[in-house]
Amino acid sequence: MKLDQFLKWQGRVATGGEAKHLITSGAVRVNGSIETRRGRKLNPGDNVCFEDEEYIFTEPALQGP
């Protein structure tokens, strides 16, 4: 999952444009480093920090038919 999608999935932003603005402004950290690439692919176990909240990325469960 890409970083911008993750922020939307977590409900931290409402739109892709809002995610882009926050990420490119340096407001998001991944594994302790500022991340400015909205398309950065997250791997299971990555630590995402935004507005003093911390999330550990895990693959979303796939829904069956």
C-alpha positions as CSV (number, residue, x, y, z in Angstrom):
1,M,0.0,0.0,0.0
2,K,1.3,3.5,-0.8
3,L,1.7,6.1,2.0
4,D,-1.0,8.4,0.7
5,Q,-3.5,5.5,0.5
6,F,-2.5,4.4,4.0
7,L,-3.4,7.9,5.4
8,K,-6.8,7.7,3.7
9,W,-7.4,4.1,4.9
10,Q,-6.6,5.2,8.5
11,G,-9.1,8.1,8.1
12,R,-6.4,10.7,8.8
13,V,-7.2,12.5,5.6
14,A,-10.3,12.7,3.4
15,T,-8.8,13.1,-0.1
16,G,-5.7,12.2,-2.0
17,G,-5.0,15.9,-2.4
18,E,-5.0,16.4,1.4
19,A,-2.6,13.4,1.8
20,K,-0.3,14.8,-0.9
21,H,-0.1,18.2,0.9
22,L,0.7,16.7,4.3
23,I,3.3,14.3,2.9
24,T,5.1,16.8,0.7
25,S,5.1,19.4,3.6
26,G,7.2,16.9,5.7
27,A,4.5,16.2,8.3
28,V,4.7,12.4,8.0
29,R,7.5,10.2,9.2
30,V,8.1,6.6,8.2
31,N,10.4,4.5,10.4
32,G,11.6,7.7,12.1
33,S,12.5,9.7,8.9
34,I,10.5,12.4,7.2
35,E,8.9,11.0,4.1
36,T,8.0,13.4,1.3
37,R,7.1,10.7,-1.4
38,R,3.4,10.1,-1.4
39,G,3.9,7.0,-3.5
40,R,6.3,5.4,-1.0
41,K,5.4,1.7,-0.7
42,L,4.8,0.6,2.9
43,N,6.0,-2.8,4.0
44,P,4.5,-4.8,6.9
45,G,6.0,-3.5,10.2
46,D,6.7,0.0,8.9
47,N,6.1,2.7,11.5
48,V,4.1,5.7,10.3
49,C,3.9,8.8,12.5
50,F,1.6,11.7,11.9
51,E,0.4,14.4,14.3
52,D,1.8,12.6,17.4
53,E,0.0,9.4,16.5
54,E,1.9,6.3,15.6
55,Y,0.7,3.4,13.3
56,I,2.3,0.1,12.5
57,F,1.5,-0.9,9.0
58,T,0.1,-4.4,8.4
59,E,-1.4,-5.6,5.1
60,P,-5.2,-5.0,5.1
61,A,-7.1,-8.3,5.1
62,L,-8.5,-9.3,1.7
63,Q,-12.2,-9.7,1.6
64,G,-13.5,-12.9,0.0
65,P,-16.3,-13.0,-2.6
